[in-house]
Amino acid sequence: MEEKKVGLVIKFFGKIGVAAIRLSEGSLKVGDQIHIVGHTTDVTQTVDSMQIENSNVQEAGPGADIGIRVKDKVREHDTVYKVVS
């Protein structure tokens, strides 16, 4: 499996389990498999839904700040990769 860096976690909202991710060098869409990696983080999951400024979107490109629900705790500055088969 190959992975392509798409962005960084800029904030984590623990109560609601949502990561804010800044897409710096790639795009993501609902259904993509992502891998979030950091000092103590290693989460692989599918993007179920994605929001930009509280509106649901199907896809987002470089420069967008998106919110996605994550199944585990992530941290600021964790790197987000898209898994490409």
URFEN-V951007 format. One record per run of one state. SS is the DSSP state (H for helix, E for strand, L for the rest). FROM is the first residue (numbers start at 0). LEN is the number of residues. If there is no record, write none. Layout:
{{SS/FROM/LEN} {SS/FROM/LEN}}
//
This chain:
{{L/0/1} {E/1/12} {L/13/4} {E/17/6} {L/23/4} {E/27/2} {L/29/3} {E/32/5} {L/37/4} {E/41/5} {L/46/3} {E/49/3} {L/52/2} {E/54/3} {L/57/1} {E/58/2} {L/60/4} {E/64/5} {L/69/9} {E/78/6} {L/84/1}}
//
